[in-house]
Amino acid sequence: MSGVGYDLHSLGWHSFQQLCLTLSRETLGQTVESFLDSNDGGRDGGFSGTWSPRGAETLTGHFVIQCKFTSKKHANLYAVDLRDEVEKARRLVDKGLCDVYVLITNAGLSGVEAERIEAAYKAVGVRSVLSLGSTWICQQIQENKRLRMLVPRLYGLGDLSQILDERAYAQARALLASLREDLSKIVVTNAYKRAAAALDQHGFVLLIGEPAAGKTTIASLLAMAALDQWNASTLKLDTPDEVKKHWNPDEPSQFFWIDDAFGVSQYESHLVYGWNHRLPNIRAMLKTGAKIVMTSRDYIYNRARRDLKEGAFPLLKESQVVIDVRDLTLEERRQILYNHLKLGHQPQRFRTQIKELLEGVAAHPRFIPETARRLGDPIFTKGLYLHKLSIDHFVEKQEQLLDEVLQGLDNDSKSSLGLIYMRRGALESPIQLEPLESSALERLGSSLGGCTTALDALNGSLVQLAYLEGSAIWRFKHPTIGDTFAAQLVRNPELLEVYLQGSSTDDLMEQVTCGDVGLERAVIIPKGLFPLMLKRLNEYSSSPRYKSQVYATQGAKNRIMDFLARRCAREFLSCYIEAHPELPARAAEPGLMLSAVPEVDLAARLYELGLLPEALRLKFIETVTGYALRGEDLYALNNNDIRPMFTDEEFQDFRCQIRNQLVPRLAEVRREWESNFHASNESADEFMESLRDCFSILKSEFVGDADVESMVEKQSERLNEWVADHSKDDTDDRPERTLGDLDAAELTEATRSVFDDVDT
C-alpha cells in the first residue's frame, strides 16, 4: 500500500495543528501540551521527557513541536522558509526550553532540505532535530487505525480503497458514497464521543435531534470506524424485519445502522410496533456482540416513546444510549463552519467578504451543521447581502429561506424534486416513469428530459446521486428539503392534486393526513380533495410490501385501517364509512396481539369521534375482555386509548374479574403457553415475550396487592426457568470490540481566529 496520499492541504491551519498534536500523542505515547495561541513563541506543542523513535537514538529533554501548514497542494518546504522559526528556536534554547525540535509539515520535504533544516536549528543550539513531512504523516495515517478514528475527517481526504481491504471497501462505498464529500468536513464532537462510548459499553446507541442536527453524520462516522477498526460486516437497513433477516448469530462483529428508525419525516406507528416485536431479537443480537446505531428526529422519538415497550428493552431508558446531538460547543461550531466554507463551492471573494462575520454565525443560538453547509453552497446564498443583519436573518430564518430557494426554481427543477418526493425520497436512476407520473410532469410543464437535466444541475446542492445495493438513487441532499417541498404542496392546490394523482397509495398513507389531525410536518389534504383520496384508497387492494398475495391483501386492509385511525379527521372518516359501512364492525372484533393490530386504534378513534355505535362498542369490550380473562392478552387493562371505551362501572367489573378469575389460575395459563411452544418457529424467549407483558401489566395494575404480586413473581420465576431450559447456551462470550477512549486533551482558546485562512 505504498504511496497512499491525503489531501492535507484542505485541512486548514487549525485542523492541521490538531492533527499534528494528535499524531504526536499517538506516536510519543504521552501527554503533549498544546500551545494554540498565535503568540506561542515558536511552539505549537511540547513536553518534557524521553522518546525512543524506532530505529533511532533515544531523545531526552524539553521537546518543542512546531506545525507548518500550507494550503497549496504539492507545495514543498525549504530551509529558507523557516528563518523566523529558527530565530524563535534560538530564544527558546537560551531559556532552556528547547533540546529537541520536532517540525511537522504537510508540505513535501526532500532529504537535502531536511539536512539543511537540521543544520540551521543545530546552529542556534538545538541538540536534536526531527523534520517530518507529508510522506511521514500519510504513512502514520495509513498504519494507525486509532488515529483515523480520532480524526475521522481523514476518511474523506484519501482513497479508502488503499486503507480498507476489498470487502470493507465495498461496504464503505455503498454506505458512504452519498457522504463522501461531507466526510472531509466532519468535526469530532462531544456527541460523537458519547455515542462511541455507548457503543463500547452497551453495543447500542439511539441518536436523536432536530432535522439537520448531525445525526446521520455521527452514525456514518461510527459505521466507518466499525469497518476500519473491526473489519465489521456493516449494514444500513430501514425496517425491523430487515434487521432480523440480516442478523447472523455466528458473525459477532455485525454493525447495524438504522436511519430514521421510527419514521422519516413523520411518526410511522407500524415501525414502532415492528421494533416492539423485534426487541427480544435485539437483546439476543447485543449478547452475541452485534452493534446497533439508530437515529430519529426528536419530535418523532417523543411520539414513538408512547408506544415503545421500553420495559422489554431497558436500555432505552438509559441516558447513556439515548443521545441528543444538538449540543455543540463554540469551538465545534467554529470548526464545522470553517470546514464547510473552506471546502464548499463558494468563490474566494465570497469567503473573504464573509470572513469577519463568521464568528457571529458560529455563536448564533440557531446554528446547526446544516447552516454551515448552506453558507458553503452558492445556491443558498444568491442575493445574500453580506452584512451582520442579513447573515443573522439567514441563520435565524433557515426554513423560510430554504422555502424561498425552492419557490425560485424553474419548472423542471421543481418537477424533479416532486418526482423524488413521490418516490418517498428515493428515485432510481435512470428514471423510468409510471403513467401517472408522466401525466403529472405534463401538467407541471415539464418532461422526463427536463427533469433529468435539472437533477444533474441540482446534484450536490439540493439533491444527490447515491448508490444503494448496486443501484443509483436520486435523493434529497438533506431531509429538510423534502420537508420544505411538502409544505409548498399544502399551499398549492394544483400541485397537491398532481401529487395525489402521481404518488403510490403506500407513500400517500405515510405522508398525508385527511384534514388536520395535529401530526407535525404532514401534508394536509383539504376537504375539496377528499373524493380523490377516497378514490385512491378504494383502488388500493394489495400492498407491494408483501410477496404473498394473501399477505399483500391483508396487509393493504391493515394499512388502510392504520391510516384511518391515525391520520384522518372526523369528516373524512364519515365519508369513508359511508362508502364502507362494514368498517366499524370489523374494528369492533380485533385479533390477538392487541398492541399491534390496527383494529384497536381504529375502534378507539371511531369511539372518540362518536362514529362507533353502542352495540359495536359493547362487542369490542366483550372481545378484549375475553382475551384478558383467558390470559392471552392483557393489553386492554392498562392501555390509555382503550380505557375511555369502558364506563367506570364496566372497568371496575373488568378489574375484579381479572383479580378473581385470572390471577388464581396463572400457573395453568403459563403451562398452556408452554404447551403451545412446539408450534412456533420463534425462540423460547421471543415466544414468551407476550406472556411476560401480561405479567408486567398485572404487577403495575395491582400494585400493593400482596397476593397478586406474590403470584406473579412466582410464575415469572417459573417462566424464566422454562425459557432457560428451552434456550441455546448464549453465554456472553462476545469478543472485546471497543472504539476506545476518544477523549483528546482540552483545547486552549486561540487568539488567532480559526477562520484566519478560510479564504486562502
Stockholm file with secondary structure:
# STOCKHOLM 1.0

chainA/1-760         MSGVGYDLHSLGWHSFQQLCLTLSRETLGQTVESFLDSNDGGRDGGFSGTWSPRGAETLTGHFVIQCKFTSKKHANLYAVDLRDEVEKARRLVDKGLCDVYVLITNAGLSGVEAERIEAAYKAVGVRSVLSLGSTWICQQIQENKRLRMLVPRLYGLGDLSQILDERAYAQARALLASLREDLSKIVVTNAYKRAAAALDQHGFVLLIGEPAAGKTTIASLLAMAALDQWNASTLKLDTPDEVKKHWNPDEPSQFFWIDDAFGVSQYESHLVYGWNHRLPNIRAMLKTGAKIVMTSRDYIYNRARRDLKEGAFPLLKESQVVIDVRDLTLEERRQILYNHLKLGHQPQRFRTQIKELLEGVAAHPRFIPETARRLGDPIFTKGLYLHKLSIDHFVEKQEQLLDEVLQGLDNDSKSSLGLIYMRRGALESPIQLEPLESSALERLGSSLGGCTTALDALNGSLVQLAYLEGSAIWRFKHPTIGDTFAAQLVRNPELLEVYLQGSSTDDLMEQVTCGDVGLERAVIIPKGLFPLMLKRLNEYSSSPRYKSQVYATQGAKNRIMDFLARRCAREFLSCYIEAHPELPARAAEPGLMLSAVPEVDLAARLYELGLLPEALRLKFIETVTGYALRGEDLYALNNNDIRPMFTDEEFQDFRCQIRNQLVPRLAEVRREWESNFHASNESADEFMESLRDCFSILKSEFVGDADVESMVEKQSERLNEWVADHSKDDTDDRPERTLGDLDAAELTEATRSVFDDVDT
#=GR chainA/1-760 SS CTTCCBCGGGSCHHHHHHHHHHHHHHHHCSCCEECCSTTCTTCSEEEEEEECCTTSCCEEEEEEEEEECCCSTTCBCCGGGGHHHHHHHHHHHHTTCCSEEEEEESSBCCHHHHHHHHHHHHHTTCSEEEEECHHHHHHHHHHCHHHHHHSGGGGGTBCGGGTSCHHHHHHHHHHHGGGHHHHTTCCCCHHHHHHHHHHHHHSEEEEEESTTSSHHHHHHHHHHHHHHHHCCCEEEECSHHHHHHHCCTTCTTCEEEESSTTCSSSCCHHHHHHHHHHHHHHHHHHHTTCEEEEEEEHHHHHHHTTTSCGGGSGGGGCTTTEEETTCCCHHHHHHHHHHHHHSSSCCHHHHHHHGGGHHHHHHCTTCCHHHHHHHTSGGGCTTCCCSHHHHHHHHHTHHHHHHHHHHTSCHHHHHHHHHHHHTTTCEEESCCCCHHHHHHHHHTTCCHHHHHHHHHHHBTTTEEEEEETTEEEEEESSHHHHHHHHHHHHHCHHHHHHHHHHSCHHHHHHHEEESCCCCTTCEEECGGGHHHHHHHHHHCCSCTTCSSHHHHHHHHHHHHHHHHHHHBCHHHHHHHHHHCTTHHHHHTSCCSCTTTCHHHHHHHHHHHTTCSCHHHHHHHHHHHHHHHHTTSCCHHHHCTTTGGGSCHHHHHHHHHHIIIIIGGGHHHHHHHHHHTGGGCCSCHHHHTHHHHHHHHHHHHHTTTCHHHHHHHHHHHHHHHHHHHHTSCCCCCCCCCCCCCCCCCCCCCCCSSCGGGGTTC
#=GC SS_cons         CTTCCBCGGGSCHHHHHHHHHHHHHHHHCSCCEECCSTTCTTCSEEEEEEECCTTSCCEEEEEEEEEECCCSTTCBCCGGGGHHHHHHHHHHHHTTCCSEEEEEESSBCCHHHHHHHHHHHHHTTCSEEEEECHHHHHHHHHHCHHHHHHSGGGGGTBCGGGTSCHHHHHHHHHHHGGGHHHHTTCCCCHHHHHHHHHHHHHSEEEEEESTTSSHHHHHHHHHHHHHHHHCCCEEEECSHHHHHHHCCTTCTTCEEEESSTTCSSSCCHHHHHHHHHHHHHHHHHHHTTCEEEEEEEHHHHHHHTTTSCGGGSGGGGCTTTEEETTCCCHHHHHHHHHHHHHSSSCCHHHHHHHGGGHHHHHHCTTCCHHHHHHHTSGGGCTTCCCSHHHHHHHHHTHHHHHHHHHHTSCHHHHHHHHHHHHTTTCEEESCCCCHHHHHHHHHTTCCHHHHHHHHHHHBTTTEEEEEETTEEEEEESSHHHHHHHHHHHHHCHHHHHHHHHHSCHHHHHHHEEESCCCCTTCEEECGGGHHHHHHHHHHCCSCTTCSSHHHHHHHHHHHHHHHHHHHBCHHHHHHHHHHCTTHHHHHTSCCSCTTTCHHHHHHHHHHHTTCSCHHHHHHHHHHHHHHHHTTSCCHHHHCTTTGGGSCHHHHHHHHHHIIIIIGGGHHHHHHHHHHTGGGCCSCHHHHTHHHHHHHHHHHHHTTTCHHHHHHHHHHHHHHHHHHHHTSCCCCCCCCCCCCCCCCCCCCCCCSSCGGGGTTC
//
